[in-house]
Amino acid sequence: MSVTIVAQRWTLVQHTLEVCPRWTVLRQGLTSVVGGDLSFPNVITAMLDDDESWKAMVSFCETVMSQKEADG
């Protein structure tokens, strides 16, 4: 996999996690658990420090992926 493709996927994940308007409501639930800073370092730290943060992130990811798969 090329560096460009990896960078594009990384940017897409970051966009989904931090700013995509489609996930605003879902993101609010996530930030209520892990805090307002959804940068990768902060989210990873929260997930490793706290089981509730881990579960909140898993739930966010599963919901986003399920909805994207349903969209086709």
C-alpha positions in Angstrom: 0.0 0.0 0.0 1.4 3.4 -1.0 2.1 6.2 1.5 -0.4 8.3 -0.3 -3.2 5.8 0.2 -2.3 5.4 3.8 -2.3 9.2 4.3 -5.7 9.5 2.5 -7.3 6.8 4.7 -5.8 8.4 7.9 -7.3 11.7 6.8 -10.7 10.1 6.2 -10.6 8.5 9.7 -9.6 11.8 11.3 -12.4 13.6 9.4 -15.0 11.1 10.5 -13.9 11.2 14.1 -13.5 14.9 14.5 -15.5 17.0 12.1 -17.9 15.1 9.7 -21.3 16.7 10.2 -23.0 13.3 9.7 -21.7 12.0 13.0 -22.3 15.1 15.1 -24.8 13.5 17.5 -22.8 10.3 17.7 -19.7 12.3 18.3 -21.3 14.2 21.2 -21.9 10.9 23.0 -18.2 10.0 22.5 -16.9 13.4 23.7 -19.0 13.1 26.8 -16.9 10.1 27.8 -13.5 10.7 26.3 -13.5 14.5 26.4 -13.7 17.2 23.8 -10.3 16.6 22.2 -10.8 13.8 19.6 -7.3 13.9 18.3 -5.8 10.4 17.8 -3.3 10.7 20.7 -6.0 11.9 23.1 -8.5 9.2 22.1 -5.9 6.4 22.3 -4.7 7.6 25.7 -8.3 7.8 26.9 -9.0 4.3 25.6 -6.0 2.8 27.3 -6.7 4.6 30.6 -10.4 3.9 31.0 -12.6 1.0 30.1 -15.6 3.3 29.6 -13.6 5.3 27.0 -12.6 2.1 25.3 -16.3 1.0 25.1 -17.4 4.4 23.9 -14.9 4.4 21.0 -15.8 0.8 20.0 -19.5 1.8 20.0 -18.7 4.9 17.9 -16.7 2.9 15.4 -19.3 0.0 15.1 -22.1 2.5 14.6 -20.3 4.5 11.9 -19.3 1.3 10.1 -22.8 -0.2 10.3 -24.3 2.9 8.9 -21.7 3.2 6.1 -22.3 -0.5 5.2 -26.0 0.1 5.1 -25.5 3.0 2.7 -23.8 0.6 0.3 
